């Protein structure tokens, strides 16, 4: 699969849903962020950043959506904060939330694989969260970008849905749980389902391409760039807004994971 074709396909679908998300949640988020104590981070997520020692660190969020998580990280005491996303609509939403929060985060519209060289070795902490890895057709190439923008000694934090979920059919709490795909399937999963995870609004959605990367492949994508694995843990917690059937019906199934790398000094 050509990387540019896949990323442009997903960018167009992501751009399409941006105004729909804004209609459903932007006004409420703007109002919430005007409160200096407001955060969307769970206690577990806060501990991930505190363990790194986030205070005073330069931080990048790659594929930052509307910037809400990065603004919350800034409020933990981070220094320079920059978010990168492929959809101009979400970057504009992020800037609006940043103004409401009174923070000084910056947000950049870019194809992630084409990150400007001005950001090379610029950040002490780079992080990605839910829904990013499965839209990356070239996992080693994606990690090469992450490694490139990390300073020597920097940390890379990944908090994602567990890739084993890609095997399962998605559904509501009472829908059946069935195995649909191989864990090792490398063909793109093409669909044109609504991307509105806030209200579930249905619309004539553009096509998206998803890719299954095993947990081992994700770990090795970093190791092959000489990033050291500092911490990895799997959780039964459902963070994807997708597999409610698995969450309700399958006890003890891995649904998310955290992975932390360190770049050599």
C-alpha positions as CSV (number, residue, x, y, z in Angstrom):
1,X,0.0,0.0,0.0
2,X,1.4,3.4,-1.0
3,X,1.8,5.5,2.1
4,X,0.7,8.8,0.6
5,X,-2.5,7.2,-0.8
6,X,-3.4,5.8,2.5
7,X,-2.6,8.9,4.5
8,X,-4.5,11.2,2.1
9,X,-7.5,8.9,2.1
10,X,-7.6,9.0,5.9
11,X,-6.9,12.7,6.0
12,X,-9.9,13.4,3.8
13,X,-12.2,11.4,6.0
14,X,-10.8,13.0,9.1
15,X,-11.3,16.4,7.6
16,X,-14.8,15.6,6.7
17,X,-15.8,14.8,10.3
18,X,-14.1,17.8,11.9
19,X,-17.1,20.2,11.5
20,X,-19.4,17.4,12.8
21,X,-17.4,17.0,15.9
22,X,-17.2,20.7,16.3
23,X,-21.0,21.0,16.2
24,X,-21.4,18.3,18.8
25,X,-18.8,19.2,21.4
26,X,-16.7,22.3,20.6
27,X,-18.8,24.9,22.5
28,X,-18.9,22.7,25.6
29,X,-15.1,22.2,25.5
30,X,-14.5,25.9,25.0
31,X,-16.6,26.6,28.1
32,X,-14.9,23.8,30.1
33,X,-11.4,24.9,29.3
34,X,-12.1,28.4,30.5
35,X,-11.9,26.8,34.0
36,X,-8.1,26.7,34.8
37,X,-8.6,23.5,36.9
38,X,-10.4,21.6,34.1
39,X,-8.7,18.4,32.7
40,X,-9.8,15.6,30.5
41,X,-7.0,13.3,31.6
42,X,-7.8,10.3,33.8
43,X,-5.7,9.8,36.9
44,X,-4.0,6.9,35.2
45,X,-3.0,9.1,32.3
46,X,-1.7,11.9,34.6
47,X,0.5,9.3,36.3
48,X,2.0,8.3,33.0
49,X,3.1,11.9,32.4
50,X,4.2,12.5,36.0
51,X,6.3,9.4,35.9
52,X,8.2,10.9,33.0
53,X,8.7,14.1,34.9
54,X,6.6,16.4,32.6
55,X,7.1,19.7,34.4
56,X,9.3,22.0,32.4
57,X,9.6,19.6,29.4
58,X,9.1,20.4,25.7
59,X,6.2,18.2,24.5
60,X,4.8,17.1,21.2
61,X,1.6,15.3,20.5
62,X,1.6,13.6,17.1
63,X,-1.9,13.3,15.6
64,X,-3.4,15.6,18.3
65,X,-7.0,15.8,17.1
66,X,-8.5,19.0,18.6
67,X,-5.7,19.5,21.0
68,X,-7.6,18.8,24.2
69,X,-5.1,16.3,25.6
70,X,-2.1,18.4,24.8
71,X,-3.7,21.4,26.6
72,X,-4.2,19.2,29.6
73,X,-0.6,18.1,29.5
74,X,0.4,21.8,29.4
75,X,-1.6,22.3,32.6
76,X,0.6,19.7,34.2
77,X,3.5,22.1,34.0
78,X,5.0,21.3,30.6
79,X,7.0,24.0,28.8
80,X,6.7,24.3,25.0
81,X,3.8,22.2,23.7
82,X,3.2,21.6,20.0
83,X,0.5,19.4,18.5
84,X,0.5,18.0,14.9
85,X,-2.5,16.8,13.0
86,X,-3.4,16.1,9.4
87,X,-6.8,17.8,9.4
88,X,-6.9,21.6,9.2
89,X,-10.4,21.6,10.8
90,X,-9.1,19.9,13.9
91,X,-6.1,22.2,14.1
92,X,-8.4,25.2,14.1
93,X,-10.5,23.7,16.8
94,X,-7.3,23.1,18.9
95,X,-6.3,26.7,18.5
96,X,-9.8,27.8,19.7
97,X,-9.5,25.6,22.8
98,X,-6.0,26.8,23.4
99,X,-7.3,30.4,23.4
100,X,-10.1,29.5,25.8
101,X,-7.7,27.8,28.1
102,X,-5.3,30.7,28.2
103,X,-2.4,28.4,27.3
104,X,0.3,28.9,24.8
105,X,0.3,25.6,22.9
106,X,1.0,25.7,19.2
107,X,-0.8,23.5,16.6
108,X,0.6,22.6,13.2
109,X,-1.3,21.2,10.2
110,X,0.9,18.6,8.4
111,X,1.1,15.1,6.9
112,X,2.8,13.3,9.8
113,X,5.2,11.6,7.4
114,X,6.2,15.0,6.1
115,X,7.1,16.6,9.4
116,X,9.2,19.8,8.9
117,X,12.9,19.4,9.7
118,X,12.6,22.5,11.9
119,X,11.2,20.1,14.6
120,X,14.1,17.7,14.5
121,X,15.5,17.0,18.0
122,X,13.0,19.5,19.5
123,X,11.1,17.7,22.2
124,X,11.8,16.0,25.5
125,X,8.5,14.1,25.4
126,X,6.6,12.9,22.4
127,X,3.2,11.2,22.9
128,X,0.4,9.6,20.9
129,X,-2.9,8.3,22.1
130,X,-5.9,6.3,21.0
131,X,-6.6,5.7,17.3
132,X,-3.3,6.7,15.8
133,X,-1.3,3.5,15.1
134,X,-4.0,1.8,13.1
135,X,-4.1,4.6,10.6
136,X,-0.4,4.4,9.9
137,X,0.4,2.3,6.8
138,X,4.1,2.4,7.3
139,X,4.8,1.8,11.0
140,X,8.6,1.9,10.8
141,X,8.4,5.1,8.8
142,X,6.1,6.6,11.4
143,X,8.4,5.7,14.2
144,X,11.3,7.2,12.3
145,X,9.4,10.5,12.4
146,X,8.8,10.2,16.1
147,X,12.5,9.4,16.8
148,X,13.6,12.3,14.6
149,X,11.7,15.0,16.6
150,X,12.9,13.6,19.9
151,X,15.9,15.2,21.7
152,X,18.6,12.9,22.9
153,X,17.3,11.3,26.2
154,X,13.7,12.1,25.3
155,X,10.8,9.8,26.1
156,X,8.1,8.5,23.7
157,X,4.8,7.6,25.4
158,X,2.1,5.6,23.6
159,X,-1.3,5.0,25.1
160,X,-3.4,3.1,22.7
161,X,-6.2,0.5,22.1
162,X,-4.8,-3.0,22.1
163,X,-4.2,-4.3,18.6
164,X,-5.8,-7.6,19.4
165,X,-9.2,-5.8,19.2
166,X,-8.8,-5.5,15.5
167,X,-9.6,-9.2,15.3
168,X,-13.1,-8.6,16.7
169,X,-16.3,-7.3,15.3
170,X,-17.4,-4.0,16.8
171,X,-20.7,-3.5,18.4
172,X,-22.9,-2.3,21.2
173,X,-23.0,-3.9,24.6
174,X,-25.5,-6.6,23.6
175,X,-24.1,-7.3,20.1
176,X,-22.3,-10.6,19.6
177,X,-18.6,-10.9,20.0
178,X,-17.1,-12.6,17.0
179,X,-13.6,-13.1,15.6
180,X,-13.4,-11.4,12.2
181,X,-9.8,-10.9,11.2
182,X,-6.4,-12.6,11.8
183,X,-4.2,-10.8,14.3
184,X,-1.5,-11.0,11.6
185,X,-3.5,-9.8,8.7
186,X,-1.5,-7.1,6.8
187,X,-4.1,-6.1,4.2
188,X,-5.7,-2.7,4.7
189,X,-9.2,-2.7,6.3
190,X,-11.3,-0.4,4.2
191,X,-14.6,1.0,5.4
192,X,-16.8,4.1,5.1
193,X,-18.4,4.2,8.5
194,X,-19.2,7.4,10.4
195,X,-16.2,8.7,12.4
196,X,-18.5,10.7,14.8
197,X,-17.7,9.0,18.1
198,X,-19.3,11.8,20.1
199,X,-23.0,11.4,19.0
200,X,-22.8,8.6,16.5
201,X,-24.2,10.8,13.8
202,X,-24.6,9.0,10.5
203,X,-23.5,10.7,7.2
204,X,-22.1,9.8,3.8
205,X,-18.7,9.1,5.2
206,X,-15.5,9.1,3.0
207,X,-13.5,5.9,2.9
208,X,-10.8,5.1,5.5
209,X,-8.0,2.6,5.6
210,X,-6.9,0.9,8.8
211,X,-3.9,-1.3,9.3
212,X,-3.2,-4.0,11.9
213,X,0.1,-3.8,13.7
214,X,0.8,-6.4,16.4
215,X,2.1,-5.3,19.8
216,X,5.4,-6.9,19.0
217,X,5.7,-5.0,15.7
218,X,5.0,-1.7,17.6
219,X,7.7,-2.5,20.2
220,X,10.2,-3.5,17.5
221,X,9.5,-0.4,15.5
222,X,11.0,1.5,18.3
223,X,13.7,-1.0,19.2
224,X,15.0,-1.0,15.6
225,X,15.6,2.7,16.0
226,X,17.7,2.1,19.2
227,X,14.9,3.4,21.4
228,X,15.0,1.6,24.7
229,X,11.8,0.1,26.1
230,X,11.3,1.5,29.6
231,X,7.8,0.4,30.4
232,X,5.0,-1.7,28.9
233,X,1.7,-2.7,30.4
234,X,-1.6,-4.1,29.1
235,X,-5.0,-3.2,30.6
236,X,-8.6,-4.5,30.4
237,X,-9.8,-0.8,30.2
238,X,-11.8,0.1,27.1
239,X,-10.6,3.4,25.7
240,X,-11.7,3.2,22.1
241,X,-15.5,4.1,22.1
242,X,-15.9,1.1,19.7
243,X,-15.8,-2.4,21.2
244,X,-18.6,-2.1,23.8
245,X,-19.5,-5.7,23.1
246,X,-16.1,-6.9,24.2
247,X,-16.0,-4.6,27.2
248,X,-19.3,-6.0,28.5
249,X,-19.1,-9.7,27.5
250,X,-15.4,-10.7,27.6
251,X,-13.9,-10.6,31.1
252,X,-10.2,-9.9,31.3
253,X,-9.6,-9.2,27.6
254,X,-6.7,-6.8,26.9
255,X,-8.3,-3.6,25.5
256,X,-5.5,-1.0,25.9
257,X,-1.8,-0.7,26.6
258,X,0.9,1.8,27.5
259,X,4.4,1.7,26.1
260,X,7.2,4.0,26.9
261,X,10.5,4.3,25.1
262,X,13.7,6.4,25.8
263,X,16.0,7.7,23.2
264,X,19.7,7.3,24.0
265,X,21.5,10.4,25.3
